[in-house]
């Protein structure tokens, strides 16, 4: 036996448990309650209620989040727009408008039914049945955009578009779209479908600065919206997709194509039959066709005028009527001739741009063309481009000399000239020896003009330029004689106008009056310029000098036949700029030709294409005007001192600047002038 009291070989076991006290036997097991039927249903219902509550709270929170900074609905009546500025031509006809235009407020019941149907068929076919949002349209747009991989279709309803137009910005953000949906629901709950559609049609932007269908109808079709036909209604409805892209005033082809899409949508929606749609398209163009850059619209003129308005009435103004000096016929002629000469001669001559200005002798601008095509470039080469005028500046030097006592037949020396490293020459490289002031200007001789400036003094010519209205910085050296100081075509033409205006300085202008839409006068032009700049005798002498370039000199191509005209050519170094500026008793005109990048033309001089262009513009502008003499050039006993019907030696081709005059002892012009003036 081991020390544990277990016999050897007995299994090892735990000691027996002590006996339990009486009354402490095993507890009886409780019976499990029976499972109640429908437990899963109640669980689903319970969690459904919980989910609904949390979903409602989430939606409420989302709505509150997007709605907390929505604009005040009361601001919808505060329709802010750019003031409409309407430009009126000299004959009283409006010819251009800037800013935003709102027409009369129209009610849906007063509009043509086909306009309503065109808008609904194109923009929101389920408008009359949805509650402000169109789930079908949203799903269709989402599917289409997903298949395209980009946004190609929208799902907004007309009510949503009105909400955006009334209250929101056009930002494409989730927040803005959510706010748009909230406001659309609010609009549908508060207003009838007719009220919503009426508000939309009176508020929507339709291109060309127009807001509302009535403003668009008056702008594009010159009639109120209540008189639109089916074809015109389709054009208006087509603008809703992209107003600037489909505006018929700018893109008639796109407007026509879009109108066809609208008519097809009306057929698909059941508003029209195929025959009615075809009949509408067969009515002809809904608007007068205008291709980009077409002649006569005067957009360079209009932009120049618009830039001046704030200086007269301030920038904080309402709608305005601007009465101007604009002449549509002259503008149309100038634009047409520029387009034609650049089309036919531009490529061979390496000329890409041209500009023209036509004004009366007192500075009233009748036409202004700042380039060949406004749609391609809005830079105004008549008012903004600073260019060297070349020999077109020489009349300033000669006028200063006349004022200093020189005469038309005073003798100059045409010979090689050198000053330091500067060795200017003549266009043809030839020298004539002694030459009169008249012939020196007629043939635009450089060396004789430089000597004239040297003898009369540079400051005298600079002072004369300032008196004539040239405001640019003048070079205080002898190169001034060759027109090296930059100016604009408008300023240079105005300087020449002084000579056509009996010596009274001219400030070119276009605005006569400015009135508000109620007719109240805000500005009226007064005065007649800057006073006398040149004396009468000097005006007469200078005008006689300026007859010579057209009569037998470098500007023969500008000859107007039996009408007395004075003018001067100008060509800058390397043929970068070519000018012709001249005048009659009735009109003053300036022409510039060149390239925007300053590249050289193909030997184009002022006596070539610019003189031809000037002549064509002036011939058109003088139609119906009687022939009159230039200031100071009428002899009370013999009539005009110089009539261009005299038998001048005229060559078929323009004489390049500086070429030698045909060898002869005298000419009819000089002999006649000497006899009449006693010189």
Residue, then its C-alpha position, 0 to 999 in steps of 0.5 A: x500500500x502506497x502513502x496515499x492509502x491506495x492499494x497497489x494496482x488500483x486506478x487513480x481516482x478523485x476523492x469522493x465529494x462530500x454529501x450535500x445538505x438536505x434540501x439542496x438537490x438539483x434545481x428544476x430547468x425552466x421551460x423555454x417560451x414558445x416562439x411567436x409567429x410573425x417575428x421576422x415581419x415585425x423586425x423588417x417593419x421596425x428597421x424599415x421605420x428606423x431607416x425611413x426616419x433616418x432617411x427623412x432626417x438625411x434628406x432634411x439635413x441635405x435640403x437644409x445644407x443646400x438651402x441655407x445660403x440660397x438667394x432671397x426669392x424677393x431678389x427675383x424681381x431685381x433684374x440687373x442687366x447692362x444698359x442698352x445703348x442704341x446708336x442712331x445714324x445721321x438720317x435717324x435710323x438706328x444702326x447698332x446697339x450695345x448692352x442688354x435689351x428687354x422687350x415688352x412683357x408678354x403673356x402666354x395667351x397673347x403669344x402665337x401657339x406655335x411659339x409655345x409649342x416650339x419651346x415645349x417640344x424642344x426644351x421640355x416635352x413633359x412640361x405640362x405633366x411633371x412636378x418641376x423635375x422630370x425623372x424620365x428626362x433625368x434618367x435619359x440624360x444620365x444614360x446618354x451621358x454615360x454612353x458618350x463618356x461625357x456630358x452631351x445632354x441635360x435633364x433640366x426642365x423649363x421650371x429648373x431653367x427658370x429657377x436658375x435664371x431667376x435666382x442662381x448663377x450658371x455654375x455647373x456644381x452639385x450644390x447649384x443643381x441641388x438648389x435648382x431642384x429645390x427652387x423648381x419644386x417651390x415654383x411648381x407648388x406656388x405658381x401655375x404652369x402658365x405663370x411659370x412658362x410666361x415668366x420663363x419666356x420673358x426672362x430667358x436670354x436669347x443672344x445679341x444682348x436680348x432678354x425675353x422673346x419680345x426683345x429677340x423678336x424685335x431685334x432679329x425680325x423687327x416685329x413684336x413676339x405676338x406677330x412671329x410666324x412658325x419659321x420665326x418661332x422655330x428660330x427663337x426656340x432654337x436659340x435656347x440651346x446656345x444663344x450666341x452660337x445660333x443667333x441669326x444676326x451672327x450665324x444665319x446658317x446655323x440658325x437655319x439648321x437649328x430651326x429645322x431641328x426645332x420643327x422636326x421636334x415639333x413633328x415628333x411631339x405631334x404639334x405639326x405634320x411633316x407637310x407643315x414643317x416642310x412648308x415652314x422651311x420653304x418660306x425662305x430665310x427667316x432673317x436677312x442673310x449676313x455673312x461674317x464681316x459683311x459690308x455696311x454694318x459699321x461695327x468698327x465705327x460703333x465700337x469707337x463711339x461706344x468707347x466715348x460714351x462714359x466720357x460724356x455721361x459717366x459710366x453709371x447710366x441707364x439705357x441711352x440713345x446716341x445720335x451720331x454722324x454716321x452715314x450708312x451709305x458711305x460706310x457700306x461703300x468704304x467697307x465694300x471697296x476695302x473688301x474687294x481690293x484686298x480680295x483681288x489685290x491683297x495676295x499678290x501685293x502682300x497686303x492683309x489689312x486696310x483702314x479708312x476714315x471719311x469725315x466732313x471738313x468740320x470733323x464729323x466722321x461719316x464712315x470709319x473702317x478699322x480693318x478688313x473683317x470685324x469678326x476676325x479682329x476687333x483691333x481698330x486700325x483707324x483709331x488705335x494703330x500708331x503708324x509712321x505716316x511717311x511722306x503723308x506728313x510732309x504737308x505739315x513741313x510745307x505749311x510751316x514753311x509757308x507760314x515762315x514766308x516761303x512761297x509755292x515757287x520758292x526754290x529748293x535743292x534736290x541733291x545728295x544729303x548727309x548728316x553724320x551717319x544719316x544719308x537719306x535718299x530719294x525713292x528712285x535714287x535720282x536727284x534733280x537739282x533746283x526744284x520748286x516747293x510745288x514740285x518737291x511736294x508733288x513728287x514727294x522728294x525727300x532731300x529737298x524736304x529735309x533741307x526745307x525743314x532744316x532751314x525753317x527749324x524742326x520746332x516750327x513744324x512740331x508746333x504746326x503739327x500740334x496745332x493741326x491736332x497731331x498729339x503724338x510724340x514728335x521726333x525733334x530731328x530732321x527725320x521728322x520731314x520723312x514722317x518718322x513720328x507715329x500717328x493714327x489714321x483718324x488724327x492724320x485725316x483730321x489734320x488734313x481736314x483743317x485745310x478743307x475747313x478754312x484753317x479752323x482746327x478740327x477735332x474728329x467727332x461722331x456723337x451729336x447728342x445723347x438722350x435717355x430712353x425718355x428723351x431727356x437730353x444728357x449731352x449735346x455737341x457745342x462749339x466748332x472745334x479748336x479755333x483757327x490754326x492756319x491763316x487764310x492765305x496760308x490755307x489757300x497756298x497749301x491747298x494749291x500745293x496739294x493739288x499738284x500730287x493728284x494733278x501730275x505727281x505721286x497721287x495721279x491715281x486719286x484724280x476725281x476727274x472734274x472735281x477739285x481734290x487735294x491730297x498726298x501720298x505716304x510710304x514708309x521704309x521697306x513698304x511697311x505702310x502706305x497712305x493716301x489722305x486728301x480732301x475736296x470742298x465737301x469731304x476729307x478721307x484717309x486710307x492706310x494699307x499694310x500688315x499687322x505684323x509690320x511685314x513689308x508689302x510687295x512694293x506698294x506705295x501710297x500712290x498705288x492701291x491706297x490712292x485707288x481705294x481713296x478714289x473709289x470711296x470718294x467717288x461714291x461719297x460725292x454722288x449727287x453733290x455739286x462740284x465746289x472749289x477748295x477754300x481759297x482757290x476761287x478767283x472772282x474773275x476767272x473761276x477756279x484757280x486750278x481745275x483738274x480738267x486742265x491738260x495735265x501730263x497724266x501717266x497710266x500708272x501711278x508715279x512712285x514717290x520721288x521719281x523724276x518729273x518728265x523733262x520739260x521747261x514748264x507745265x500748264x499748272x505752274x504757268x497758270x498759277x504764276x499768271x494768277x498769283x503774279x509770281 
